């Protein structure tokens, strides 16, 4: 399994856990039905599945290949 796949699965899991936590722990102030929470969790998982490697893996690979002068200029 590639690192992109692992990052995608982890990102989707984190997104679903955040939505579930918000639903169950903050249910008193946010009156959302369970069907909406499931739909939002699925949408968040799909979005996280798509963008997680671009947030985690791609910058890491760029930093490993970049020269020291490029990193200093970026900072």
PDB file of N, H, CA, C and O in Angstrom:
ATOM      1  N   UNK A   1       0.841  -1.160   0.000  1.00  0.00           N
ATOM      2  CA  UNK A   1       0.000   0.000   0.000  1.00  0.00           C
ATOM      3  C   UNK A   1       0.901   1.242   0.000  1.00  0.00           C
ATOM      4  O   UNK A   1       1.865   1.309   0.762  1.00  0.00           O
ATOM      5  N   UNK A   2       0.595   2.192  -0.828  1.00  0.00           N
ATOM      6  H   UNK A   2      -0.189   2.138  -1.447  1.00  0.00           H
ATOM      7  CA  UNK A   2       1.435   3.394  -0.930  1.00  0.00           C
ATOM      8  C   UNK A   2       1.119   4.368   0.202  1.00  0.00           C
ATOM      9  O   UNK A   2       0.091   4.264   0.872  1.00  0.00           O
ATOM     10  N   UNK A   3       2.016   5.300   0.389  1.00  0.00           N
ATOM     11  H   UNK A   3       2.851   5.384  -0.156  1.00  0.00           H
ATOM     12  CA  UNK A   3       1.837   6.304   1.434  1.00  0.00           C
ATOM     13  C   UNK A   3       0.653   7.214   1.121  1.00  0.00           C
ATOM     14  O   UNK A   3       0.006   7.712   2.042  1.00  0.00           O
ATOM     15  N   UNK A   4       0.359   7.441  -0.150  1.00  0.00           N
ATOM     16  H   UNK A   4       0.885   7.037  -0.899  1.00  0.00           H
ATOM     17  CA  UNK A   4      -0.816   8.249  -0.510  1.00  0.00           C
ATOM     18  C   UNK A   4      -2.106   7.570  -0.061  1.00  0.00           C
ATOM     19  O   UNK A   4      -3.010   8.229   0.452  1.00  0.00           O
ATOM     20  N   UNK A   5      -2.192   6.267  -0.251  1.00  0.00           N
ATOM     21  H   UNK A   5      -1.457   5.732  -0.668  1.00  0.00           H
ATOM     22  CA  UNK A   5      -3.393   5.531   0.155  1.00  0.00           C
ATOM     23  C   UNK A   5      -3.556   5.550   1.668  1.00  0.00           C
ATOM     24  O   UNK A   5      -4.663   5.726   2.177  1.00  0.00           O
ATOM     25  N   UNK A   6      -2.463   5.370   2.377  1.00  0.00           N
ATOM     26  H   UNK A   6      -1.564   5.226   1.964  1.00  0.00           H
ATOM     27  CA  UNK A   6      -2.530   5.399   3.840  1.00  0.00           C
ATOM     28  C   UNK A   6      -2.950   6.783   4.322  1.00  0.00           C
ATOM     29  O   UNK A   6      -3.765   6.901   5.238  1.00  0.00           O
ATOM     30  N   UNK A   7      -2.401   7.828   3.715  1.00  0.00           N
ATOM     31  H   UNK A   7      -1.739   7.732   2.972  1.00  0.00           H
ATOM     32  CA  UNK A   7      -2.773   9.191   4.096  1.00  0.00           C
ATOM     33  C   UNK A   7      -4.244   9.461   3.778  1.00  0.00           C
ATOM     34  O   UNK A   7      -4.939  10.114   4.557  1.00  0.00           O
ATOM     35  N   UNK A   8      -4.712   8.966   2.649  1.00  0.00           N
ATOM     36  H   UNK A   8      -4.147   8.436   2.017  1.00  0.00           H
ATOM     37  CA  UNK A   8      -6.130   9.158   2.286  1.00  0.00           C
ATOM     38  C   UNK A   8      -7.058   8.481   3.287  1.00  0.00           C
ATOM     39  O   UNK A   8      -8.050   9.072   3.713  1.00  0.00           O
ATOM     40  N   UNK A   9      -6.741   7.253   3.661  1.00  0.00           N
ATOM     41  H   UNK A   9      -5.934   6.774   3.315  1.00  0.00           H
ATOM     42  CA  UNK A   9      -7.585   6.519   4.608  1.00  0.00           C
ATOM     43  C   UNK A   9      -7.555   7.201   5.971  1.00  0.00           C
ATOM     44  O   UNK A   9      -8.595   7.357   6.610  1.00  0.00           O
ATOM     45  N   UNK A  10      -6.377   7.606   6.416  1.00  0.00           N
ATOM     46  H   UNK A  10      -5.532   7.480   5.896  1.00  0.00           H
ATOM     47  CA  UNK A  10      -6.265   8.285   7.707  1.00  0.00           C
ATOM     48  C   UNK A  10      -7.019   9.616   7.704  1.00  0.00           C
ATOM     49  O   UNK A  10      -7.696   9.945   8.678  1.00  0.00           O
ATOM     50  N   UNK A  11      -6.909  10.374   6.627  1.00  0.00           N
ATOM     51  H   UNK A  11      -6.359  10.107   5.836  1.00  0.00           H
ATOM     52  CA  UNK A  11      -7.627  11.646   6.532  1.00  0.00           C
ATOM     53  C   UNK A  11      -9.132  11.465   6.543  1.00  0.00           C
ATOM     54  O   UNK A  11      -9.846  12.242   7.177  1.00  0.00           O
ATOM     55  N   UNK A  12      -9.617  10.454   5.854  1.00  0.00           N
ATOM     56  H   UNK A  12      -9.036   9.823   5.339  1.00  0.00           H
ATOM     57  CA  UNK A  12     -11.048  10.181   5.844  1.00  0.00           C
ATOM     58  C   UNK A  12     -11.532   9.768   7.230  1.00  0.00           C
ATOM     59  O   UNK A  12     -12.599  10.190   7.674  1.00  0.00           O
ATOM     60  N   UNK A  13     -10.734   8.936   7.912  1.00  0.00           N
ATOM     61  H   UNK A  13      -9.866   8.594   7.551  1.00  0.00           H
ATOM     62  CA  UNK A  13     -11.092   8.494   9.252  1.00  0.00           C
ATOM     63  C   UNK A  13     -11.142   9.682  10.219  1.00  0.00           C
ATOM     64  O   UNK A  13     -12.055   9.778  11.039  1.00  0.00           O
ATOM     65  N   UNK A  14     -10.177  10.570  10.123  1.00  0.00           N
ATOM     66  H   UNK A  14      -9.436  10.492   9.456  1.00  0.00           H
ATOM     67  CA  UNK A  14     -10.158  11.751  10.987  1.00  0.00           C
ATOM     68  C   UNK A  14     -11.366  12.640  10.712  1.00  0.00           C
ATOM     69  O   UNK A  14     -11.970  13.160  11.650  1.00  0.00           O
ATOM     70  N   UNK A  15     -11.724  12.821   9.461  1.00  0.00           N
ATOM     71  H   UNK A  15     -11.233  12.398   8.699  1.00  0.00           H
ATOM     72  CA  UNK A  15     -12.881  13.654   9.111  1.00  0.00           C
ATOM     73  C   UNK A  15     -14.169  13.068   9.678  1.00  0.00           C
ATOM     74  O   UNK A  15     -14.993  13.793  10.235  1.00  0.00           O
ATOM     75  N   UNK A  16     -14.340  11.762   9.536  1.00  0.00           N
ATOM     76  H   UNK A  16     -13.670  11.173   9.083  1.00  0.00           H
ATOM     77  CA  UNK A  16     -15.553  11.109  10.059  1.00  0.00           C
ATOM     78  C   UNK A  16     -15.583  11.202  11.586  1.00  0.00           C
ATOM     79  O   UNK A  16     -16.642  11.436  12.167  1.00  0.00           O
ATOM     80  N   UNK A  17     -14.447  11.024  12.234  1.00  0.00           N
ATOM     81  H   UNK A  17     -13.586  10.833  11.762  1.00  0.00           H
ATOM     82  CA  UNK A  17     -14.395  11.116  13.698  1.00  0.00           C
ATOM     83  C   UNK A  17     -14.715  12.524  14.184  1.00  0.00           C
ATOM     84  O   UNK A  17     -15.380  12.692  15.206  1.00  0.00           O
ATOM     85  N   UNK A  18     -14.248  13.533  13.460  1.00  0.00           N
ATOM     86  H   UNK A  18     -13.708  13.397  12.630  1.00  0.00           H
ATOM     87  CA  UNK A  18     -14.551  14.912  13.851  1.00  0.00           C
ATOM     88  C   UNK A  18     -16.041  15.187  13.741  1.00  0.00           C
ATOM     89  O   UNK A  18     -16.628  15.782  14.646  1.00  0.00           O
ATOM     90  N   UNK A  19     -16.656  14.768  12.654  1.00  0.00           N
ATOM     91  H   UNK A  19     -16.180  14.285  11.919  1.00  0.00           H
ATOM     92  CA  UNK A  19     -18.099  14.996  12.474  1.00  0.00           C
ATOM     93  C   UNK A  19     -18.886  14.215  13.519  1.00  0.00           C
ATOM     94  O   UNK A  19     -19.841  14.740  14.090  1.00  0.00           O
ATOM     95  N   UNK A  20     -18.496  12.960  13.778  1.00  0.00           N
ATOM     96  H   UNK A  20     -17.720  12.533  13.314  1.00  0.00           H
ATOM     97  CA  UNK A  20     -19.195  12.165  14.801  1.00  0.00           C
ATOM     98  C   UNK A  20     -19.031  12.789  16.177  1.00  0.00           C
ATOM     99  O   UNK A  20     -19.983  12.829  16.958  1.00  0.00           O
ATOM    100  N   UNK A  21     -17.847  13.271  16.478  1.00  0.00           N
ATOM    101  H   UNK A  21     -17.075  13.239  15.844  1.00  0.00           H
ATOM    102  CA  UNK A  21     -17.634  13.927  17.764  1.00  0.00           C
ATOM    103  C   UNK A  21     -18.459  15.188  17.909  1.00  0.00           C
ATOM    104  O   UNK A  21     -19.034  15.440  18.967  1.00  0.00           O
ATOM    105  N   UNK A  22     -18.520  15.980  16.852  1.00  0.00           N
ATOM    106  H   UNK A  22     -18.052  15.775  15.992  1.00  0.00           H
ATOM    107  CA  UNK A  22     -19.344  17.182  16.907  1.00  0.00           C
ATOM    108  C   UNK A  22     -20.820  16.837  17.065  1.00  0.00           C
ATOM    109  O   UNK A  22     -21.549  17.532  17.773  1.00  0.00           O
ATOM    110  N   UNK A  23     -21.258  15.775  16.415  1.00  0.00           N
ATOM    111  H   UNK A  23     -20.666  15.210  15.840  1.00  0.00           H
ATOM    112  CA  UNK A  23     -22.672  15.397  16.505  1.00  0.00           C
ATOM    113  C   UNK A  23     -23.026  14.905  17.902  1.00  0.00           C
ATOM    114  O   UNK A  23     -24.024  15.335  18.479  1.00  0.00           O
ATOM    115  N   UNK A  24     -22.210  14.005  18.448  1.00  0.00           N
ATOM    116  H   UNK A  24     -21.398  13.656  17.979  1.00  0.00           H
ATOM    117  CA  UNK A  24     -22.555  13.395  19.725  1.00  0.00           C
ATOM    118  C   UNK A  24     -22.199  14.264  20.925  1.00  0.00           C
ATOM    119  O   UNK A  24     -22.906  14.227  21.932  1.00  0.00           O
ATOM    120  N   UNK A  25     -21.135  15.035  20.848  1.00  0.00           N
ATOM    121  H   UNK A  25     -20.561  15.065  20.030  1.00  0.00           H
ATOM    122  CA  UNK A  25     -20.721  15.826  22.002  1.00  0.00           C
ATOM    123  C   UNK A  25     -21.347  17.213  22.030  1.00  0.00           C
ATOM    124  O   UNK A  25     -21.509  17.789  23.106  1.00  0.00           O
ATOM    125  N   UNK A  26     -21.699  17.759  20.880  1.00  0.00           N
ATOM    126  H   UNK A  26     -21.567  17.291  20.006  1.00  0.00           H
ATOM    127  CA  UNK A  26     -22.257  19.105  20.816  1.00  0.00           C
ATOM    128  C   UNK A  26     -23.671  19.078  20.236  1.00  0.00           C
ATOM    129  O   UNK A  26     -24.077  20.007  19.537  1.00  0.00           O
ATOM    130  N   UNK A  27     -24.412  18.021  20.526  1.00  0.00           N
ATOM    131  H   UNK A  27     -24.082  17.267  21.094  1.00  0.00           H
ATOM    132  CA  UNK A  27     -25.743  17.839  19.946  1.00  0.00           C
ATOM    133  C   UNK A  27     -26.753  18.832  20.515  1.00  0.00           C
ATOM    134  O   UNK A  27     -27.757  19.126  19.866  1.00  0.00           O
ATOM    135  N   UNK A  28     -26.507  19.348  21.708  1.00  0.00           N
ATOM    136  H   UNK A  28     -25.691  19.109  22.235  1.00  0.00           H
ATOM    137  CA  UNK A  28     -27.465  20.255  22.333  1.00  0.00           C
ATOM    138  C   UNK A  28     -27.501  21.619  21.643  1.00  0.00           C
ATOM    139  O   UNK A  28     -28.565  22.229  21.537  1.00  0.00           O
ATOM    140  N   UNK A  29     -26.352  22.099  21.175  1.00  0.00           N
ATOM    141  H   UNK A  29     -25.488  21.604  21.261  1.00  0.00           H
ATOM    142  CA  UNK A  29     -26.334  23.436  20.574  1.00  0.00           C
ATOM    143  C   UNK A  29     -26.507  23.406  19.062  1.00  0.00           C
ATOM    144  O   UNK A  29     -26.866  24.420  18.464  1.00  0.00           O
ATOM    145  N   UNK A  30     -26.259  22.262  18.437  1.00  0.00           N
ATOM    146  H   UNK A  30     -25.967  21.438  18.923  1.00  0.00           H
ATOM    147  CA  UNK A  30     -26.421  22.149  16.988  1.00  0.00           C
ATOM    148  C   UNK A  30     -27.516  21.115  16.717  1.00  0.00           C
ATOM    149  O   UNK A  30     -27.240  19.915  16.705  1.00  0.00           O
ATOM    150  N   UNK A  31     -28.744  21.563  16.502  1.00  0.00           N
ATOM    151  H   UNK A  31     -28.968  22.537  16.513  1.00  0.00           H
ATOM    152  CA  UNK A  31     -29.836  20.607  16.301  1.00  0.00           C
ATOM    153  C   UNK A  31     -29.840  20.046  14.870  1.00  0.00           C
ATOM    154  O   UNK A  31     -30.541  20.564  14.000  1.00  0.00           O
ATOM    155  N   UNK A  32     -29.064  18.998  14.633  1.00  0.00           N
ATOM    156  H   UNK A  32     -28.494  18.577  15.339  1.00  0.00           H
ATOM    157  CA  UNK A  32     -28.968  18.370  13.327  1.00  0.00           C
ATOM    158  C   UNK A  32     -29.437  16.926  13.477  1.00  0.00           C
ATOM    159  O   UNK A  32     -29.073  16.250  14.439  1.00  0.00           O
ATOM    160  N   UNK A  33     -30.243  16.454  12.528  1.00  0.00           N
ATOM    161  H   UNK A  33     -30.539  17.004  11.747  1.00  0.00           H
ATOM    162  CA  UNK A  33     -30.712  15.080  12.608  1.00  0.00           C
ATOM    163  C   UNK A  33     -29.576  14.117  12.254  1.00  0.00           C
ATOM    164  O   UNK A  33     -28.556  14.514  11.692  1.00  0.00           O
ATOM    165  N   UNK A  34     -29.776  12.859  12.593  1.00  0.00           N
ATOM    166  H   UNK A  34     -30.606  12.536  13.050  1.00  0.00           H
ATOM    167  CA  UNK A  34     -28.754  11.847  12.353  1.00  0.00           C
ATOM    168  C   UNK A  34     -28.495  11.669  10.861  1.00  0.00           C
ATOM    169  O   UNK A  34     -27.352  11.440  10.466  1.00  0.00           O
ATOM    170  N   UNK A  35     -29.525  11.767  10.024  1.00  0.00           N
ATOM    171  H   UNK A  35     -30.453  11.953  10.345  1.00  0.00           H
ATOM    172  CA  UNK A  35     -29.346  11.619   8.584  1.00  0.00           C
ATOM    173  C   UNK A  35     -28.437  12.720   8.029  1.00  0.00           C
ATOM    174  O   UNK A  35     -27.583  12.453   7.184  1.00  0.00           O
ATOM    175  N   UNK A  36     -28.619  13.942   8.497  1.00  0.00           N
ATOM    176  H   UNK A  36     -29.314  14.159   9.183  1.00  0.00           H
ATOM    177  CA  UNK A  36     -27.755  15.043   8.056  1.00  0.00           C
ATOM    178  C   UNK A  36     -26.331  14.822   8.515  1.00  0.00           C
ATOM    179  O   UNK A  36     -25.390  15.077   7.762  1.00  0.00           O
ATOM    180  N   UNK A  37     -26.157  14.352   9.739  1.00  0.00           N
ATOM    181  H   UNK A  37     -26.921  14.145  10.350  1.00  0.00           H
ATOM    182  CA  UNK A  37     -24.810  14.114  10.261  1.00  0.00           C
ATOM    183  C   UNK A  37     -24.103  13.033   9.450  1.00  0.00           C
ATOM    184  O   UNK A  37     -22.912  13.152   9.164  1.00  0.00           O
ATOM    185  N   UNK A  38     -24.825  11.984   9.081  1.00  0.00           N
ATOM    186  H   UNK A  38     -25.793  11.887   9.314  1.00  0.00           H
ATOM    187  CA  UNK A  38     -24.230  10.920   8.260  1.00  0.00           C
ATOM    188  C   UNK A  38     -23.865  11.454   6.880  1.00  0.00           C
ATOM    189  O   UNK A  38     -22.794  11.142   6.359  1.00  0.00           O
ATOM    190  N   UNK A  39     -24.744  12.254   6.286  1.00  0.00           N
ATOM    191  H   UNK A  39     -25.614  12.507   6.709  1.00  0.00           H
ATOM    192  CA  UNK A  39     -24.463  12.841   4.974  1.00  0.00           C
ATOM    193  C   UNK A  39     -23.262  13.772   5.002  1.00  0.00           C
ATOM    194  O   UNK A  39     -22.426  13.751   4.098  1.00  0.00           O
ATOM    195  N   UNK A  40     -23.183  14.587   6.042  1.00  0.00           N
ATOM    196  H   UNK A  40     -23.862  14.604   6.776  1.00  0.00           H
ATOM    197  CA  UNK A  40     -22.042  15.490   6.182  1.00  0.00           C
ATOM    198  C   UNK A  40     -20.763  14.696   6.406  1.00  0.00           C
ATOM    199  O   UNK A  40     -19.713  15.053   5.870  1.00  0.00           O
ATOM    200  N   UNK A  41     -20.836  13.622   7.193  1.00  0.00           N
ATOM    201  H   UNK A  41     -21.688  13.332   7.629  1.00  0.00           H
ATOM    202  CA  UNK A  41     -19.659  12.785   7.440  1.00  0.00           C
ATOM    203  C   UNK A  41     -19.178  12.114   6.158  1.00  0.00           C
ATOM    204  O   UNK A  41     -17.973  12.024   5.921  1.00  0.00           O
ATOM    205  N   UNK A  42     -20.100  11.647   5.337  1.00  0.00           N
ATOM    206  H   UNK A  42     -21.078  11.720   5.530  1.00  0.00           H
ATOM    207  CA  UNK A  42     -19.717  11.023   4.062  1.00  0.00           C
ATOM    208  C   UNK A  42     -19.083  12.054   3.128  1.00  0.00           C
ATOM    209  O   UNK A  42     -18.068  11.779   2.488  1.00  0.00           O
ATOM    210  N   UNK A  43     -19.685  13.234   3.055  1.00  0.00           N
ATOM    211  H   UNK A  43     -20.509  13.457   3.575  1.00  0.00           H
ATOM    212  CA  UNK A  43     -19.115  14.286   2.207  1.00  0.00           C
ATOM    213  C   UNK A  43     -17.736  14.707   2.707  1.00  0.00           C
ATOM    214  O   UNK A  43     -16.827  14.918   1.904  1.00  0.00           O
ATOM    215  N   UNK A  44     -17.571  14.831   4.013  1.00  0.00           N
ATOM    216  H   UNK A  44     -18.310  14.660   4.666  1.00  0.00           H
ATOM    217  CA  UNK A  44     -16.270  15.205   4.573  1.00  0.00           C
ATOM    218  C   UNK A  44     -15.237  14.116   4.319  1.00  0.00           C
ATOM    219  O   UNK A  44     -14.074  14.420   4.055  1.00  0.00           O
ATOM    220  N   UNK A  45     -15.643  12.853   4.396  1.00  0.00           N
ATOM    221  H   UNK A  45     -16.588  12.606   4.610  1.00  0.00           H
ATOM    222  CA  UNK A  45     -14.717  11.747   4.135  1.00  0.00           C
ATOM    223  C   UNK A  45     -14.265  11.755   2.674  1.00  0.00           C
ATOM    224  O   UNK A  45     -13.093  11.511   2.392  1.00  0.00           O
ATOM    225  N   UNK A  46     -15.170  12.030   1.757  1.00  0.00           N
ATOM    226  H   UNK A  46     -16.123  12.228   1.987  1.00  0.00           H
ATOM    227  CA  UNK A  46     -14.806  12.076   0.337  1.00  0.00           C
ATOM    228  C   UNK A  46     -13.851  13.236   0.064  1.00  0.00           C
ATOM    229  O   UNK A  46     -12.857  13.077  -0.645  1.00  0.00           O
ATOM    230  N   UNK A  47     -14.158  14.399   0.629  1.00  0.00           N
ATOM    231  H   UNK A  47     -14.965  14.528   1.205  1.00  0.00           H
ATOM    232  CA  UNK A  47     -13.284  15.558   0.429  1.00  0.00           C
ATOM    233  C   UNK A  47     -11.913  15.307   1.048  1.00  0.00           C
ATOM    234  O   UNK A  47     -10.890  15.622   0.440  1.00  0.00           O
ATOM    235  N   UNK A  48     -11.888  14.741   2.252  1.00  0.00           N
ATOM    236  H   UNK A  48     -12.719  14.485   2.746  1.00  0.00           H
ATOM    237  CA  UNK A  48     -10.612  14.442   2.905  1.00  0.00           C
ATOM    238  C   UNK A  48      -9.837  13.383   2.137  1.00  0.00           C
ATOM    239  O   UNK A  48      -8.610  13.443   2.068  1.00  0.00           O
ATOM    240  N   UNK A  49     -10.540  12.412   1.557  1.00  0.00           N
ATOM    241  H   UNK A  49     -11.537  12.363   1.612  1.00  0.00           H
ATOM    242  CA  UNK A  49      -9.885  11.369   0.765  1.00  0.00           C
ATOM    243  C   UNK A  49      -9.166  11.968  -0.437  1.00  0.00           C
ATOM    244  O   UNK A  49      -8.111  11.486  -0.847  1.00  0.00           O
ATOM    245  N   UNK A  50      -9.746  13.018  -0.992  1.00  0.00           N
ATOM    246  H   UNK A  50     -10.603  13.410  -0.659  1.00  0.00           H
ATOM    247  CA  UNK A  50      -9.156  13.636  -2.176  1.00  0.00           C
ATOM    248  C   UNK A  50      -7.995  14.562  -1.819  1.00  0.00           C
ATOM    249  O   UNK A  50      -6.963  14.525  -2.489  1.00  0.00           O
ATOM    250  N   UNK A  51      -8.134  15.391  -0.782  1.00  0.00           N
ATOM    251  H   UNK A  51      -8.972  15.421  -0.238  1.00  0.00           H
ATOM    252  CA  UNK A  51      -7.136  16.442  -0.552  1.00  0.00           C
ATOM    253  C   UNK A  51      -6.053  16.095   0.470  1.00  0.00           C
ATOM    254  O   UNK A  51      -5.061  16.818   0.557  1.00  0.00           O
ATOM    255  N   UNK A  52      -6.199  15.030   1.236  1.00  0.00           N
ATOM    256  H   UNK A  52      -7.005  14.442   1.165  1.00  0.00           H
ATOM    257  CA  UNK A  52      -5.217  14.733   2.282  1.00  0.00           C
ATOM    258  C   UNK A  52      -3.794  14.562   1.756  1.00  0.00           C
ATOM    259  O   UNK A  52      -2.881  15.120   2.365  1.00  0.00           O
ATOM    260  N   UNK A  53      -3.537  13.826   0.663  1.00  0.00           N
ATOM    261  H   UNK A  53      -4.279  13.373   0.169  1.00  0.00           H
ATOM    262  CA  UNK A  53      -2.146  13.718   0.205  1.00  0.00           C
ATOM    263  C   UNK A  53      -1.526  15.051  -0.194  1.00  0.00           C
ATOM    264  O   UNK A  53      -0.315  15.229  -0.070  1.00  0.00           O
ATOM    265  N   UNK A  54      -2.335  15.984  -0.670  1.00  0.00           N
ATOM    266  H   UNK A  54      -3.319  15.840  -0.771  1.00  0.00           H
ATOM    267  CA  UNK A  54      -1.814  17.278  -1.076  1.00  0.00           C
ATOM    268  C   UNK A  54      -1.467  18.158   0.123  1.00  0.00           C
ATOM    269  O   UNK A  54      -0.719  19.126  -0.014  1.00  0.00           O
ATOM    270  N   UNK A  55      -2.000  17.830   1.281  1.00  0.00           N
ATOM    271  H   UNK A  55      -2.607  17.043   1.392  1.00  0.00           H
ATOM    272  CA  UNK A  55      -1.700  18.566   2.498  1.00  0.00           C
ATOM    273  C   UNK A  55      -0.546  17.922   3.252  1.00  0.00           C
ATOM    274  O   UNK A  55       0.207  18.621   3.930  1.00  0.00           O
ATOM    275  N   UNK A  56      -0.390  16.598   3.148  1.00  0.00           N
ATOM    276  H   UNK A  56      -1.002  16.031   2.597  1.00  0.00           H
ATOM    277  CA  UNK A  56       0.592  15.888   3.964  1.00  0.00           C
ATOM    278  C   UNK A  56       1.775  15.369   3.161  1.00  0.00           C
ATOM    279  O   UNK A  56       2.917  15.709   3.470  1.00  0.00           O
ATOM    280  N   UNK A  57       1.536  14.565   2.150  1.00  0.00           N
ATOM    281  H   UNK A  57       0.608  14.289   1.899  1.00  0.00           H
ATOM    282  CA  UNK A  57       2.606  13.848   1.463  1.00  0.00           C
ATOM    283  C   UNK A  57       3.354  14.733   0.471  1.00  0.00           C
ATOM    284  O   UNK A  57       4.584  14.704   0.430  1.00  0.00           O
ATOM    285  N   UNK A  58       2.651  15.500  -0.308  1.00  0.00           N
ATOM    286  H   UNK A  58       1.652  15.524  -0.274  1.00  0.00           H
ATOM    287  CA  UNK A  58       3.292  16.314  -1.345  1.00  0.00           C
ATOM    288  C   UNK A  58       4.232  17.363  -0.741  1.00  0.00           C
ATOM    289  O   UNK A  58       5.352  17.496  -1.234  1.00  0.00           O
ATOM    290  N   UNK A  59       3.841  18.118   0.301  1.00  0.00           N
ATOM    291  H   UNK A  59       2.931  18.010   0.701  1.00  0.00           H
ATOM    292  CA  UNK A  59       4.819  19.049   0.884  1.00  0.00           C
ATOM    293  C   UNK A  59       6.028  18.342   1.505  1.00  0.00           C
ATOM    294  O   UNK A  59       7.144  18.860   1.458  1.00  0.00           O
ATOM    295  N   UNK A  60       5.805  17.171   2.082  1.00  0.00           N
ATOM    296  H   UNK A  60       4.898  16.750   2.121  1.00  0.00           H
ATOM    297  CA  UNK A  60       6.925  16.418   2.655  1.00  0.00           C
ATOM    298  C   UNK A  60       7.910  16.015   1.566  1.00  0.00           C
ATOM    299  O   UNK A  60       9.119  16.160   1.744  1.00  0.00           O
ATOM    300  N   UNK A  61       7.415  15.519   0.456  1.00  0.00           N
ATOM    301  H   UNK A  61       6.433  15.402   0.312  1.00  0.00           H
ATOM    302  CA  UNK A  61       8.304  15.137  -0.647  1.00  0.00           C
ATOM    303  C   UNK A  61       9.010  16.356  -1.235  1.00  0.00           C
ATOM    304  O   UNK A  61      10.172  16.271  -1.635  1.00  0.00           O
ATOM    305  N   UNK A  62       8.309  17.492  -1.288  1.00  0.00           N
ATOM    306  H   UNK A  62       7.366  17.561  -0.964  1.00  0.00           H
ATOM    307  CA  UNK A  62       8.931  18.703  -1.813  1.00  0.00           C
ATOM    308  C   UNK A  62      10.066  19.149  -0.902  1.00  0.00           C
ATOM    309  O   UNK A  62      11.125  19.556  -1.379  1.00  0.00           O
ATOM    310  N   UNK A  63       9.847  19.075   0.419  1.00  0.00           N
ATOM    311  H   UNK A  63       8.987  18.744   0.807  1.00  0.00           H
ATOM    312  CA  UNK A  63      10.884  19.506   1.349  1.00  0.00           C
ATOM    313  C   UNK A  63      12.101  18.591   1.311  1.00  0.00           C
ATOM    314  O   UNK A  63      13.224  19.051   1.519  1.00  0.00           O
ATOM    315  N   UNK A  64      11.898  17.315   1.051  1.00  0.00           N
ATOM    316  H   UNK A  64      10.986  16.941   0.882  1.00  0.00           H
ATOM    317  CA  UNK A  64      13.028  16.390   0.984  1.00  0.00           C
ATOM    318  C   UNK A  64      13.868  16.628  -0.259  1.00  0.00           C
ATOM    319  O   UNK A  64      15.073  16.376  -0.250  1.00  0.00           O
ATOM    320  N   UNK A  65      13.244  17.112  -1.333  1.00  0.00           N
ATOM    321  H   UNK A  65      12.265  17.317  -1.340  1.00  0.00           H
ATOM    322  CA  UNK A  65      13.961  17.336  -2.578  1.00  0.00           C
ATOM    323  C   UNK A  65      14.463  18.773  -2.732  1.00  0.00           C
ATOM    324  O   UNK A  65      15.275  19.054  -3.614  1.00  0.00           O
ATOM    325  N   UNK A  66      13.993  19.664  -1.896  1.00  0.00           N
ATOM    326  H   UNK A  66      13.334  19.436  -1.180  1.00  0.00           H
ATOM    327  CA  UNK A  66      14.359  21.078  -2.047  1.00  0.00           C
ATOM    328  C   UNK A  66      15.754  21.331  -1.492  1.00  0.00           C
ATOM    329  O   UNK A  66      16.213  20.659  -0.568  1.00  0.00           O
ATOM    330  N   UNK A  67      16.399  22.303  -2.072  1.00  0.00           N
ATOM    331  H   UNK A  67      16.026  22.849  -2.822  1.00  0.00           H
ATOM    332  CA  UNK A  67      17.715  22.716  -1.593  1.00  0.00           C
ATOM    333  C   UNK A  67      17.556  23.571  -0.341  1.00  0.00           C
ATOM    334  O   UNK A  67      16.488  24.125  -0.080  1.00  0.00           O
ATOM    335  N   UNK A  68      18.621  23.666   0.416  1.00  0.00           N
ATOM    336  H   UNK A  68      19.489  23.216   0.204  1.00  0.00           H
ATOM    337  CA  UNK A  68      18.583  24.449   1.651  1.00  0.00           C
ATOM    338  C   UNK A  68      18.274  25.922   1.367  1.00  0.00           C
ATOM    339  O   UNK A  68      17.574  26.571   2.143  1.00  0.00           O
ATOM    340  N   UNK A  69      18.790  26.440   0.268  1.00  0.00           N
ATOM    341  H   UNK A  69      19.359  25.912  -0.363  1.00  0.00           H
ATOM    342  CA  UNK A  69      18.523  27.850  -0.052  1.00  0.00           C
ATOM    343  C   UNK A  69      17.047  28.075  -0.383  1.00  0.00           C
ATOM    344  O   UNK A  69      16.500  29.134  -0.078  1.00  0.00           O
ATOM    345  N   UNK A  70      16.403  27.091  -1.003  1.00  0.00           N
ATOM    346  H   UNK A  70      16.848  26.230  -1.250  1.00  0.00           H
ATOM    347  CA  UNK A  70      14.971  27.219  -1.274  1.00  0.00           C
ATOM    348  C   UNK A  70      14.168  27.224   0.019  1.00  0.00           C
ATOM    349  O   UNK A  70      13.220  27.997   0.154  1.00  0.00           O
ATOM    350  N   UNK A  71      14.535  26.374   0.969  1.00  0.00           N
ATOM    351  H   UNK A  71      15.305  25.746   0.859  1.00  0.00           H
ATOM    352  CA  UNK A  71      13.825  26.336   2.255  1.00  0.00           C
ATOM    353  C   UNK A  71      14.020  27.633   3.036  1.00  0.00           C
ATOM    354  O   UNK A  71      13.079  28.130   3.656  1.00  0.00           O
ATOM    355  N   UNK A  72      15.216  28.177   3.013  1.00  0.00           N
ATOM    356  H   UNK A  72      15.980  27.774   2.509  1.00  0.00           H
ATOM    357  CA  UNK A  72      15.470  29.434   3.714  1.00  0.00           C
ATOM    358  C   UNK A  72      14.704  30.566   3.048  1.00  0.00           C
ATOM    359  O   UNK A  72      14.168  31.431   3.741  1.00  0.00           O
ATOM    360  N   UNK A  73      14.639  30.582   1.739  1.00  0.00           N
ATOM    361  H   UNK A  73      15.074  29.879   1.176  1.00  0.00           H
ATOM    362  CA  UNK A  73      13.890  31.606   1.037  1.00  0.00           C
ATOM    363  C   UNK A  73      12.389  31.492   1.313  1.00  0.00           C
ATOM    364  O   UNK A  73      11.694  32.506   1.374  1.00  0.00           O
ATOM    365  N   UNK A  74      11.887  30.270   1.478  1.00  0.00           N
ATOM    366  H   UNK A  74      12.452  29.447   1.427  1.00  0.00           H
ATOM    367  CA  UNK A  74      10.468  30.082   1.765  1.00  0.00           C
ATOM    368  C   UNK A  74      10.110  30.554   3.155  1.00  0.00           C
ATOM    369  O   UNK A  74       9.014  31.067   3.380  1.00  0.00           O
ATOM    370  N   UNK A  75      11.028  30.385   4.090  1.00  0.00           N
ATOM    371  H   UNK A  75      11.919  29.968   3.908  1.00  0.00           H
ATOM    372  CA  UNK A  75      10.775  30.820   5.472  1.00  0.00           C
ATOM    373  C   UNK A  75      10.817  32.327   5.533  1.00  0.00           C
ATOM    374  O   UNK A  75      10.630  32.907   6.602  1.00  0.00           O
TER     375      UNK A  75
END
